[in-house]
Amino acid sequence: MLWTIVAVLVILWLLGLVTSYTMGGLIHVLLVIAIVVVLIRVIQGRKPL
């Protein structure tokens, strides 16, 4: 589930960079949150994705 969310956010983020269209920075905020969640899981010693 987390892997799917991260993949979708990365694709939307890259699409936003290419087309200069972002949803008010929402995609960037969600991407940062997803990366933080993955890092926390790695630090805790769990499987990240």
N, C-alpha and C positions, 0 to 999 in steps of 0.2 A: 504494500500500500504506500509506504513512504517513498519507495523507489519510483513509483508511478507519479506521485506528486512532484518529486524533484525533477523528473524527466520533462513533465509538462511545463513546469515553471521555467526550466532552462530553455526549452524550445520557444516559449512565449517571450522570454527575455531577449533571446537572440533575434526573434522576429521583430520585436520592438526596436532593437538597435538598428536593424537593417532598414526598416520602413520609417524610422523616426516617429513611430506612434506608440505611445505607452498609455496605459489607463491611469493617468495621474500618478505614476510612480508606484502603483499598487503591485505590479509584477515584481519590481525591484525589491520592495519591502518583503513580499512573500518569499522571494528567492533567498534573501538574507536570513529569514526565519528558518527556512528549510535547511540551509547550510549550518546554522547554529544547532538545530536539532540533531543533525548527523554528527557534528563535532562532539556534542554532549554525549551521544550514545557511544562514540569511539572512546572518549575519555573514561566513561564508566565501564568500559570493557565489554560492551555488548556488540552484537553484530550490527554494523551501521545501517545496512539497507536490507 
